[in-house]
Amino acid sequence: LSGMEATASSTGSPAWDAFDSNADTRWCATNETVPQWLMIDLKNVYDLDAVKIIFEQESDWNYKVEVSLDGNEWSVYSDPAAQKIIDVTINQQAKARYVRLTVESTTGGAWASVWEMELYGKLAEPEVSEELQKINLSGMEATASSTGSPAWDAFDGNAGTRWCATDAAVPQWLMIDLKAVYDLDAVYMFFEQKSNWD
């Protein structure tokens, strides 16, 4: 989850501490008031397979997990009855960019507090309308600002080849001459690795 953004309704300890893979740090609300929520922005849409929550202590946790593609409209991912637990794994599939845990009530004076919230899944493939026609790029000309590997390798339809710049310097550019004017409807880019691409 490196590079992603965590927020919470209140922060007695940082929201990110629930996502840092460090079992010795945790997110905690500022007081016992409920509801409290904890949210992460994954920066991209993921095919979510499971969510694991490790609460700070055992309590009758009444919670729900929601997912969203835009941070505005939310769908319930899990909303079980209150149960006495300290950790739980929810195995369910959903598409999500935002994942939000809301602690609605506890018992025994427990504050909303989470050691770790782990997400399992993979980056979702972009949805392309069946009505769109892929442009045949054969015979067209690709160029780039630098070529650690050929510019054309980004357009050759071969997932085993790629264009790469010669070094880490930025900005870098990649261009293709389509040899004619097209009505462009969509562009799909598949970067070599996950990063905060600007």
N, C-alpha and C positions, 0 to 999 in steps of 0.2 A: 504493500500500500504506500510505498515511498512516493512522495510528490503529490499525494492526494490531500484533500482538505477536510478536517474534522471540526465540527462545531457542536455546541450544546446549549441547552436552555440556561444553565448556570455552570460555573467552573470553579468549584472549590479546589480542584486540581485539573490540569489541562485535558480537553477533550481528546487530543491526539494520543494521550497516554493509554487510551483503550485500544489503540491500533498500532502501537509501536513494537509489537512482538517481544516486549519486555515484561516478564511475569512479575516484576517487582514494582511496576508503576501502574497507576490506575486513573480513570476519570471518576470524579466524585462531584455531586451537586454541592452547592454552598450550604444547604441546610436540609432538613427533613421534609420540606414542602413537596407535595406531588400534585399533578404530574410533572415529571422532568423528562427531557428528551436528549438523545445523543445521535448525531448524524454524520455520515461521511459522504463526500462528493468524490466519486471514482474518476471523474474527468472524462470518462467515456462510457458507453453503454456496454454492459457485461451480461452474458448468459450466466445467471447466478444458479448454483446448484445446492448450496448449503450455507447456513450461518451458524456459528458457534458463539455463545455468550458465556463468559465466566464472570459471574457476579462476585462482589467482594466477600459476601458472607451468605450463609444459608438463611433464607427467609421465605415467607409466602409471597413470592414475587407475582404481582399482577402486571403483566407487560404485554406489549404488542410490537411487532416489527412490520414496517411498511416500506414499500419501494416506489420509486418514481423515475420517470425518464427526463423530467424537466424541472423538478423541485417545486412544482406547483400542484399538480394533480397526483394524488397518492392512491396506491392500492394496498390492501392488507396482504402481507406475506404470511404472517402467523399471528393469531390472537387467541391463545389458549386460556382456559380457566386458570385462576390463581393456583400455584403449586409450590410446595416447599422444596426448593432446589438451591444449588449453588452454581451449577452450570447446566447448559442445555445445548443440544445440537438439533437444528431444524433442517431437515432434508426436503427441499422443495425447489422447483425450478421457476425462474422468473427472469424477465429482462429488467435491468436496473442500472441507472447511473447514480442515483441517490438511495441510500439505505438509512432508515431512521428507526431507532429503538426508543419507545416511550415507556417509562416506568409509571404506571398509573396508581399503584399502591403497594405498600410493604407491611410487614408486621414486626413487632419487637423493636421498634425504633430505628430500623435500618434506613439509612439514606440511600438514594439512588447512586449506585457506585458499581463500576465495572472494571475488573482487572484487564480483560481482553475481549474484543469482539473480532472474530475471525470470519472472513468471507472466502468462499470457495466457488470457482467458476472460471470462465475464460472470456476474452474479449469477443463481443458479438460481431458477426459479419454484418456489414451494412446491407440494408434492405434496398434492392433495386427493382423497380417496377418491371413486370414482364413485358410491358408495352415498349420499353426502351430498347433500342437496337445498338449493340456494341459496334463501335467504328472499327473497321478493318484497317490497322495501321501499317500493313505491309507496303513497303516502298516509300514510306514517309521518312523524314529526316529528323533525328534527335541530336541535340547538342546540350552542353552543360558548361558551367563556369570552370569546372575542373573534373578530371576523369581518372579517379583511382581505379575504377572499372567503367566500361563503356556506357555512355548515356543511353544507347539503344536497349541495353539490358533491362531498363525499366519499362519498356514497351513491347517486349518480344513475346509476351504471353507465357513465359517460362518462369514458374515460381522458384526455380532453383538458381536463377541469375538475378543480379541487381545492379543498379547504378550506385556508385559511391564516390564521394569527393576524395581528393588526394590527401586531405588532412582535416583537422578539427576546426579550421578557420570558418567563420560565418560572417556575412551571409554567403550562401551558395545557391545557384539556380539550375534548374533542369527545364528544358524546353523541347517541344515537338512542333514541327511544321507539317500541318495536315494537307498541304498542297492544294487545298480548296477551302471554301467557306462552308462551315457546318452550323446548323442550329443545335447548339450544345445543350443537353438537358441535365447531365450529371457527370461528375468526375469521382472516380474511386481511387484512393491512394493507399498503398500497403507499405508502411515504413518497415525498415529492417528490424527495429526493436522498439519497445515501449519507452517513451520519453515525453517530457513536456514540450512538444513540438510547437514552435512559434513560426 
